Amino acid sequence: MGKRLTPLIALSPLMQKVVGSKSYIGTLSSCLYLSRRLGMDTVVFGYLQTAFAVIQLLGGPVFGRFGDLFGGRAALSLAYISSGLTYLLMGLSTNIPLLFLSRIPSVFMHGIQAVQMVVTDLSAESERASSLGKLGLSYGVGMIVGSLTGGILISRFGEPATAYVAAVGSLLNAAIAVKYIPAHTKPQSVTQQHKAGSVFSLKTITRLMSIPGAAKIFTIKIITGIPSGVFQSMFSVVAMDYFKLDAEHNGYLMAYIGLLQMVMQGLVVGWLTRWIPEQILILCSILLVCLMGLAMAMMTNVIHFCVTCIPMSLGIAIFSLTTNSILTKLAPAADTGAMLGLSMSVYSLIRSISPTIGGFLFDAYGFPSFGYLQFGVNLLLFLSLCPSTCSRPTLHPKQTT
């Protein structure tokens, strides 16, 4: 089963990104040009982002629990069908209310979470971060191809054509999941033990949050995620209004970011986790993101941004993969999907408030304010975590059994 599953785990997020992008930035980029064509200003576009984030926030924990109960095949199929409906409705949107309504099916558009759940079930704890990083390699390839083709399609054929291509590809991914992904990737004993549970279980969420160490990781993710979320929520606006990029050149920029993500997640982070304890890696990633925030505040053009993206991508990749790895190790084997759902809900929560903060900062203080916010918040977080992390004895990864 493992040999047959592994290529498809890599293929599914690749195809999804090629046809429209599950990632928030990719969805935001394609949606921005459509919203501008429909006459939506920056404030209303912020409301659209918030609505999308709230919908995904509501669906994240439910989707994770759904995957735990019904298996990877059902979770992937549901995620891709949800993505297909979202993209189809977006392509059919001829006015602003319809564009808002197109966000409703995205409540279960959690393809990345579903694939992470499958990879988590199939990987040993000692290789968890490395396995998630290898998944990021295929995701990065898809981001490159998807960004390039998306920008060209928007420029040549318009936003609806891009959305339709994304919808067809997402439904194709659902068919691949049904045919090739095993129904269950968890151990049979775990599956039988939890198959009678409900999809939404507040008791399960409370139990996972009460696991020692889980609440701390979630708190760290929220604090360091707010500055990044604020910048990401305004990225397409910055690319269009500050860097003066059209859709095609914005696609090239996104492809460059995808290349960095592919290298950092697929190659660098996996190597680092074999030699450096995860707690130390988290601390180093926060410091790196902090310093890059200061650099971002001083940049003046897109070339400076491209240079700054190199270390920033490394810091973000380390932080994301190691925190998810730790959370899945803390959770029982039967609840890894629910734990990943809670982790994804953190990002949805951040995205629900970041457009308002980002719009205010951009209008009042300009682009450098994003960098100063990132620098200040992460510096305070680093200083607060440094004493406890450095004083705690940590077993070297090579010494673990």
C-alpha positions in Angstrom: 0.0 0.0 0.0 2.8 2.5 0.9 4.5 2.2 -2.5 1.3 2.8 -4.3 0.2 5.7 -2.1 3.3 7.7 -2.0 3.4 9.1 -5.6 -0.3 10.0 -5.3 0.3 11.9 -2.0 2.8 14.0 -4.0 0.6 14.3 -7.1 -2.6 15.4 -5.4 -1.4 18.8 -4.0 0.7 19.3 -7.1 -2.3 19.1 -9.4 -4.4 21.1 -7.0 -1.9 23.9 -7.1 -1.5 23.7 -10.8 -5.2 24.2 -11.5 -5.8 27.1 -9.2 -4.0 26.8 -5.9 -5.4 25.6 -2.6 -3.1 28.0 -0.8 -4.6 31.2 0.6 -2.2 33.5 -1.4 -2.9 31.7 -4.7 -6.7 31.9 -4.1 -6.4 35.6 -3.1 -4.3 36.5 -6.1 -6.8 35.1 -8.6 -9.7 36.5 -6.6 -8.3 40.0 -6.5 -8.3 40.6 -10.2 -11.9 39.3 -10.5 -13.0 41.5 -7.6 -11.4 44.6 -9.1 -13.2 43.8 -12.4 -16.5 43.6 -10.5 -15.9 47.0 -8.9 -14.9 45.9 -5.4 -12.7 48.3 -3.5 -10.1 47.3 -0.9 -12.4 47.5 2.0 -15.0 45.2 0.5 -12.3 42.9 -0.6 -11.2 42.7 3.0 -14.7 41.6 3.9 -14.5 38.9 1.3 -11.2 37.6 2.8 -12.7 37.7 6.3 -15.8 35.8 5.1 -13.6 33.1 3.5 -11.5 32.8 6.6 -14.5 32.5 9.0 -16.0 29.8 6.8 -12.8 27.8 6.8 -12.4 28.4 10.5 -15.8 26.7 11.0 -15.0 23.8 8.8 -11.4 23.0 9.9 -12.0 21.1 13.1 -15.1 19.3 11.6 -13.1 18.3 8.5 -10.2 17.0 10.7 -12.6 14.9 12.7 -14.3 13.7 9.5 -10.9 12.4 8.3 -10.2 10.6 11.5 -13.6 8.8 11.4 -14.0 8.1 7.6 -10.4 7.9 6.4 -8.0 9.6 4.0 -9.9 8.7 0.8 -13.2 10.3 2.0 -11.4 13.4 3.4 -9.4 14.0 0.1 -12.5 13.5 -2.0 -14.6 15.9 0.1 -11.8 18.5 0.0 -11.4 18.4 -3.8 -15.1 18.4 -4.5 -15.4 21.4 -2.2 -12.6 23.1 -4.0 -14.2 22.4 -7.4 -17.5 23.9 -6.4 -15.8 27.0 -5.0 -13.8 27.6 -8.2 -16.8 26.9 -10.4 -19.0 29.4 -8.5 -16.2 31.9 -8.6 -16.0 31.6 -12.3 -19.8 32.1 -12.6 -19.7 35.2 -10.4 -20.9 38.2 -12.3 -21.5 40.5 -9.4 -20.2 41.0 -5.8 -22.9 39.1 -3.9 -22.3 36.0 -6.1 -18.6 36.2 -5.4 -19.3 36.2 -1.7 -21.7 33.2 -2.1 -18.9 31.3 -4.0 -17.0 31.1 -0.7 -19.6 29.0 1.0 -18.4 25.6 -0.4 -14.9 26.3 0.8 -16.0 25.2 4.3 -14.5 21.8 3.5 -11.8 23.0 1.1 -8.9 21.6 3.2 -6.9 19.6 0.7 -3.5 20.3 2.2 -4.8 19.3 5.7 -6.2 16.0 4.2 -2.9 15.1 2.6 -1.0 16.1 5.8 -3.2 13.7 7.7 -2.5 10.8 5.4 1.3 11.5 5.5 1.1 11.8 9.3 -0.6 8.4 9.6 2.0 6.7 7.4 5.1 8.2 8.9 7.0 7.4 12.1 7.2 10.1 14.7 11.0 10.5 14.3 10.5 11.2 10.6 7.3 13.3 10.9 8.8 16.7 10.1 10.9 15.3 7.3 7.9 13.6 5.7 5.8 16.7 5.9 8.7 18.6 4.3 8.9 16.2 1.4 5.2 16.8 0.9 6.1 20.5 0.7 8.4 19.7 -2.2 5.6 18.5 -4.4 3.4 21.4 -3.2 6.2 23.8 -4.2 6.4 22.4 -7.6 2.6 22.8 -8.0 2.8 26.3 -6.7 5.4 27.2 -9.4 3.4 25.7 -12.3 0.1 26.9 -10.9 1.3 30.5 -10.4 2.8 30.7 -13.9 -0.2 29.2 -15.7 -2.7 31.1 -13.5 -1.1 34.4 -14.3 -1.0 33.6 -18.0 -4.6 32.4 -18.1 -5.8 35.5 -16.3 -3.9 37.8 -18.8 -5.0 35.9 -21.9 -8.4 34.5 -21.1 -9.7 36.3 -18.0 -10.5 35.2 -14.5 -13.5 32.9 -15.3 -11.4 30.7 -17.5 -8.8 30.3 -14.8 -11.5 29.4 -12.3 -13.1 26.8 -14.6 -9.7 25.1 -15.2 -9.2 25.0 -11.4 -12.6 23.4 -11.0 -12.0 20.7 -13.6 -8.6 19.9 -12.1 -10.0 19.7 -8.5 -12.7 17.3 -9.6 -10.1 15.2 -11.4 -8.1 15.1 -8.1 -11.3 13.8 -6.4 -11.5 11.0 -8.9 -7.9 10.1 -8.4 -8.4 10.0 -4.6 -11.4 7.7 -5.0 -9.6 5.3 -7.2 -6.1 5.1 -5.7 -6.1 6.4 -2.1 -6.8 3.7 0.5 -10.0 4.1 2.5 -8.1 4.1 5.8 -4.5 4.9 6.5 -4.7 4.6 10.3 -4.1 1.2 12.0 -7.1 -1.1 11.9 -7.4 -1.2 15.7 -7.6 2.6 15.9 -10.2 2.8 13.1 -12.5 0.3 14.7 -12.1 2.0 18.1 -13.3 5.4 16.9 -15.6 4.6 14.0 -18.7 5.2 16.2 -17.7 8.8 17.1 -19.5 11.9 15.9 -18.0 14.2 13.3 -18.2 17.3 15.5 -17.0 16.5 19.0 -16.5 19.4 21.4 -15.2 16.9 23.9 -12.5 15.8 21.5 -11.4 19.4 20.8 -11.3 20.1 24.6 -9.3 17.0 25.2 -6.8 17.8 22.5 -6.3 21.3 23.8 -5.8 20.1 27.3 -2.8 17.8 26.3 0.3 19.2 28.0 2.2 21.4 25.6 -0.6 21.7 23.0 -2.0 25.0 24.2 1.4 26.5 24.3 2.1 25.5 20.7 -1.2 26.9 19.5 -0.6 30.2 21.4 2.9 30.5 19.7 1.3 29.8 16.3 -1.3 32.5 16.8 1.2 35.2 18.1 3.8 34.7 15.3 1.1 34.0 12.7 -0.7 37.4 13.1 2.1 39.5 11.5 2.5 37.0 8.7 -1.3 36.8 8.2 -1.6 40.6 8.0 1.1 40.7 5.3 -0.4 37.7 3.4 -3.8 39.2 3.5 -2.5 42.3 1.7 0.1 40.6 -0.5 -1.9 40.8 -3.8 -2.8 44.4 -3.1 0.9 45.2 -2.4 1.9 43.4 -5.6 -0.6 45.4 -7.6 -0.5 48.8 -6.0 3.0 49.0 -4.4 5.1 46.9 -6.7 2.9 47.7 -9.8 2.7 44.1 -11.1 0.1 42.9 -13.5 -1.4 39.4 -13.3 1.3 37.7 -15.4 4.2 39.2 -13.5 2.5 38.5 -10.2 2.4 34.9 -11.4 6.1 35.0 -11.9 6.6 36.3 -8.4 4.4 33.6 -7.0 6.3 31.0 -8.9 9.5 32.3 -7.4 8.0 32.0 -3.9 6.9 28.5 -4.8 10.5 27.6 -5.8 11.7 28.8 -2.4 9.0 26.9 -0.6 9.9 23.8 -2.5 13.6 24.0 -1.6 13.1 25.0 2.0 10.3 22.5 2.9 11.4 19.7 0.7 15.1 19.7 1.2 16.4 22.1 3.9 13.9 21.6 6.8 14.1 17.8 6.6 17.9 17.9 6.9 17.7 20.4 9.8 15.3 18.2 11.8 17.7 15.3 11.7 20.4 17.3 13.6 18.6 20.0 15.6 15.9 19.5 18.2 12.5 20.8 17.2 12.2 23.2 20.1 15.4 24.9 19.2 14.3 25.0 15.5 11.1 26.8 16.5 13.1 29.4 18.5 15.5 29.9 15.6 12.7 30.3 13.1 11.0 33.0 15.2 14.3 34.9 15.4 14.8 34.6 11.6 11.3 35.8 10.8 11.8 38.6 13.3 15.0 39.9 11.5 13.4 39.5 8.1 10.5 41.7 9.3 13.0 44.5 9.9 14.5 43.9 6.5 11.1 44.0 4.9 10.4 47.3 6.5 13.4 48.8 4.7 12.8 47.4 1.2 11.8 49.7 -1.6 11.2 47.5 -4.6 10.4 44.0 -5.8 14.0 43.0 -6.1 14.6 43.7 -2.4 11.5 41.6 -1.7 12.8 38.6 -3.7 16.1 38.7 -1.7 14.3 39.0 1.6 12.0 36.1 0.7 14.9 33.6 0.8 15.6 33.6 4.5 12.0 34.4 5.3 10.8 31.3 3.5 13.2 29.2 5.5 12.0 30.7 8.8 8.3 30.2 7.9 8.9 26.6 6.6 10.8 25.6 9.8 8.1 27.1 12.0 5.1 25.6 10.2 6.5 22.1 9.8 8.0 21.7 13.2 4.9 23.0 15.0 2.7 20.7 13.1 5.1 17.8 13.7 5.0 18.4 17.5 1.2 18.7 17.6 0.7 15.4 15.7 3.2 13.7 18.1 1.2 15.1 21.1 -2.1 13.8 19.8 -3.2 10.1 20.0 -3.0 8.2 16.7 -6.8 8.3 16.3 -6.9 12.1 16.5 -4.1 13.3 14.3 -6.6 14.6 11.7 -8.5 16.5 14.4 -5.3 18.0 15.7 -4.3 19.1 12.2 -7.8 20.6 11.8 -7.3 22.7 14.9 -3.9 23.8 13.6 -5.4 24.9 10.3 -8.2 26.7 12.2 -5.5 28.8 13.8 -4.6 30.1 10.4 -8.2 30.6 9.5 -8.7 32.6 12.8 -5.8 34.8 11.9 -7.0 35.3 8.4 -10.4 36.4 9.8 -8.9 39.4 11.5 -5.8 40.1 9.5 -7.5 41.9 6.5 -8.9 44.6 8.8 -5.6 45.1 10.4 -3.7 44.9 7.1 -6.0 47.4 5.4 -5.7 49.9 8.2 -1.9 49.6 8.4 -1.4 49.9 4.6 -3.7 52.9 4.3 -2.4 54.7 7.4 1.3 53.8 7.5 2.2 52.2 4.2 4.0 49.0 3.3 6.9 49.3 5.9 4.4 49.0 8.7 4.0 45.2 7.9 7.7 44.7 8.5 7.8 46.6 11.7 4.8 44.7 13.1 6.5 41.4 12.2 9.8 42.5 13.8 8.2 43.8 17.0 5.8 40.9 17.7 8.3 38.1 17.0 11.1 39.9 18.9 8.9 39.9 22.0 7.9 36.3 21.5 11.6 35.2 21.0 12.6 37.0 24.2 9.8 35.4 26.2 10.5 31.9 24.9 14.3 32.0 25.0 14.9 31.4 28.7 12.6 28.4 29.0 13.7 26.8 25.8 17.4 27.2 26.4 17.2 26.0 30.0 15.2 22.8 29.1 17.4 19.8 28.4 16.6 18.6 24.9 17.5 15.2 23.5 19.4 15.4 20.2 17.4 14.0 17.3 20.0 11.4 16.5 19.8 10.1 20.1 16.0 9.4 20.0 14.7 5.9 19.5 
